[in-house]
Amino acid sequence: MNTPQGNSNPHLLLAMTVPQFYAPRQLTHRQLDEFLARGWYRMHQTIFTTNYIMDAERHYRVFWLRYNLRYYTHRKNSLRILQQNKAFSFIIKPFALSDELEQLYEKYRNTITFEGAPSVKQWLFYDSPGPDIYDSHLIEIRDGKQLVAAGVFDKGARSIAGIMNFYDPAYRRYSLGKYLILLKINYALEEGYKYYYPGYLVYDYPKFNYKLFVGEEFTEAYIPELKRWFPYTRQLLDIAVDA
């Protein structure tokens, strides 16, 4: 997922012990849409929701986000990222685990500032013995033959959910994490999807604010108390937190 995991550092955000989980044996595209639209999100081979996470000192409110693709157009900064990475090739295909993918993730994990899952397999499947309940797809970005970045997303009937992005740290200057988000958006637009769910934003914790780079005007936030999505504004979150 797009959230830090683990508890070795007291400053890392940790999932609270009170989120709701559901572990279906199978999940249709339409069912995934319905869960996402109610503020639920993938965790391994389950689906969960929470309104709060915590560190050693305080609780943080979280808000689930989605991009409304019916009105989406690339902003100037997004066009710049797309242009600067044109020399790389990419392919989108059904997800399959590979040694090459795990090796790239290991490079990435060794440089991140939060404690990520130990492997791609653990992130997506944990210890599940059964088949993948999600229709997962993989984006591979290559510099020549070298795999330099990869992203995973799940397909619903009219929405996609971005699950993980990682890249070779030697290519950090290319903003490949954001490039993967933009490639997912382009795929969703081409296939006629209406929404892209990137995970949650943490109130008063800027590390997650990168999810707004595509444009606040295309972003919606879920307010669980009202069971509705609203156009994103900082003022909206302030009101929800103070209510």
GUKOL-246328 format. One line per 2 residues: number of its first residue (from 1); their letters; for each residue x, y, z of C-alpha. Coordinates in steps of 0.2 Angstrom, whole numbers, plus 5000, padded with zeros to 4 digits. Layout:
BEGIN
NUM	a	X Y Z | ...
***
This chain:
BEGIN
1	mn	5000 5000 5000 | 5005 5018 5000
3	tp	5007 5019 5019 | 5022 5016 5030
5	qg	5022 5000 5040 | 5031 4993 5054
7	ns	5035 4999 5072 | 5054 5000 5074
9	np	5054 5019 5074 | 5043 5029 5086
11	hl	5041 5042 5073 | 5033 5031 5060
13	ll	5015 5031 5058 | 5007 5015 5063
15	am	4990 5008 5059 | 4978 5009 5074
17	tv	4972 4992 5081 | 4954 4997 5077
19	pq	4952 4998 5058 | 4939 4987 5050
21	fy	4944 4972 5039 | 4935 4961 5027
23	ap	4943 4945 5020 | 4932 4940 5005
25	rq	4936 4924 4996 | 4933 4933 4980
27	lt	4930 4951 4974 | 4922 4956 4958
29	hr	4926 4972 4949 | 4910 4980 4954
31	ql	4912 4975 4972 | 4929 4983 4973
33	de	4921 4999 4966 | 4908 4999 4980
35	fl	4921 4996 4994 | 4932 5010 4987
37	ar	4918 5022 4986 | 4914 5019 5004
39	gw	4932 5023 5009 | 4939 5006 5010
41	yr	4956 5000 5002 | 4967 4985 4999
43	mh	4978 4978 5012 | 4987 4962 5006
45	qt	4972 4950 5002 | 4960 4959 5013
47	if	4951 4976 5011 | 4950 4988 5026
49	tt	4946 5005 5031 | 4951 5017 5045
51	ny	4949 5035 5050 | 4965 5037 5061
53	im	4983 5031 5062 | 4995 5035 5076
55	da	5013 5037 5081 | 5020 5036 5098
57	er	5014 5053 5103 | 4997 5057 5095
59	hy	4983 5051 5083 | 4982 5058 5066
61	rv	4966 5059 5056 | 4966 5052 5038
63	fw	4955 5056 5023 | 4953 5044 5009
65	lr	4956 5052 4992 | 4951 5049 4974
67	yn	4954 5058 4957 | 4938 5062 4948
69	lr	4944 5058 4930 | 4928 5064 4922
71	yy	4935 5082 4923 | 4954 5078 4923
73	th	4967 5086 4912 | 4986 5086 4915
75	rk	4993 5101 4923 | 5009 5110 4918
77	ns	5020 5101 4930 | 5012 5084 4925
79	lr	5016 5087 4907 | 5034 5091 4912
81	il	5036 5074 4921 | 5028 5065 4906
83	qq	5039 5074 4894 | 5056 5071 4904
85	nk	5053 5053 4904 | 5049 5050 4886
87	af	5065 5041 4883 | 5060 5027 4895
89	sf	5049 5013 4888 | 5035 5006 4898
91	ii	5022 4992 4897 | 5006 4988 4907
93	kp	5002 4970 4909 | 4993 4958 4922
95	fa	5003 4957 4938 | 5015 4943 4939
97	ls	5029 4942 4953 | 5047 4940 4947
99	de	5064 4940 4954 | 5068 4956 4944
101	le	5053 4965 4952 | 5059 4959 4970
103	ql	5077 4965 4966 | 5071 4982 4961
105	ye	5060 4984 4976 | 5075 4979 4988
107	ky	5085 4993 4980 | 5071 5005 4984
109	rn	5067 4999 5001 | 5085 5001 5006
111	ti	5083 5020 5004 | 5066 5024 5010
113	tf	5063 5034 5026 | 5049 5023 5032
115	eg	5049 5004 5036 | 5041 4996 5021
117	ap	5036 4978 5019 | 5050 4966 5016
119	sv	5045 4961 4999 | 5033 4964 4985
121	kq	5025 4947 4989 | 5023 4951 5007
123	wl	5015 4968 5003 | 5002 4961 4991
125	fy	4999 4944 4998 | 5006 4943 5015
127	ds	5004 4924 5020 | 4988 4921 5010
129	pg	4988 4904 5003 | 4974 4907 4991
131	pd	4973 4915 4974 | 4974 4934 4971
133	iy	4957 4941 4974 | 4961 4957 4965
135	ds	4963 4960 4946 | 4980 4967 4948
137	hl	4991 4975 4934 | 5009 4980 4933
139	ie	5018 4995 4925 | 5036 4991 4921
141	ir	5047 5006 4916 | 5063 5002 4908
143	dg	5079 5012 4903 | 5084 5001 4888
145	kq	5083 4983 4896 | 5085 4988 4914
147	lv	5069 4989 4925 | 5070 5006 4934
149	aa	5053 5008 4941 | 5037 4998 4944
151	gv	5019 5001 4949 | 5004 4990 4954
153	fd	4986 4995 4952 | 4970 4985 4954
155	kg	4955 4986 4942 | 4937 4988 4946
157	ar	4922 4991 4935 | 4924 5009 4933
159	si	4939 5014 4944 | 4956 5009 4948
161	ag	4966 5009 4964 | 4984 5013 4965
163	im	4993 5000 4977 | 5012 5003 4976
165	nf	5025 5012 4966 | 5044 5009 4968
167	yd	5060 5014 4958 | 5078 5012 4957
169	pa	5085 5026 4968 | 5099 5030 4955
171	yr	5084 5037 4945 | 5077 5048 4959
173	ry	5079 5064 4949 | 5066 5058 4936
175	sl	5051 5058 4948 | 5047 5041 4943
177	gk	5035 5039 4958 | 5024 5053 4951
179	yl	5027 5047 4933 | 5019 5030 4938
181	il	5004 5039 4945 | 5002 5049 4929
183	lk	5004 5033 4918 | 4990 5025 4929
185	in	4979 5040 4926 | 4983 5039 4907
187	ya	4978 5021 4907 | 4962 5024 4917
189	le	4957 5038 4905 | 4961 5028 4889
191	eg	4950 5013 4896 | 4936 5024 4901
193	yk	4937 5023 4920 | 4929 5037 4931
195	yy	4940 5037 4947 | 4957 5033 4953
197	yp	4960 5030 4971 | 4977 5033 4977
199	gy	4975 5029 4996 | 4974 5042 5010
201	lv	4980 5059 5015 | 4986 5061 5033
203	yd	4980 5078 5041 | 4994 5088 5047
205	yp	5007 5076 5041 | 5014 5083 5024
207	kf	5023 5067 5019 | 5007 5061 5010
209	ny	5004 5077 5002 | 5012 5072 4986
211	kl	4996 5063 4981 | 4989 5081 4978
213	fv	5002 5085 4964 | 4990 5080 4950
215	ge	4979 5094 4955 | 4968 5098 4970
217	ef	4954 5103 4958 | 4953 5085 4952
219	te	4954 5077 4969 | 4940 5072 4981
221	ay	4940 5068 4999 | 4929 5056 5008
223	ip	4920 5062 5024 | 4915 5046 5033
225	el	4903 5055 5045 | 4893 5061 5030
227	kr	4896 5045 5020 | 4900 5057 5005
229	wf	4914 5063 4994 | 4917 5081 4992
231	py	4929 5092 4981 | 4945 5093 4991
233	tr	4950 5108 5000 | 4961 5111 5015
235	ql	4946 5120 5023 | 4935 5105 5021
237	ld	4947 5094 5031 | 4949 5108 5044
239	ia	4930 5108 5046 | 4929 5089 5047
241	vd	4943 5088 5060 | 4935 5101 5071
243	a	4918 5095 5070
***
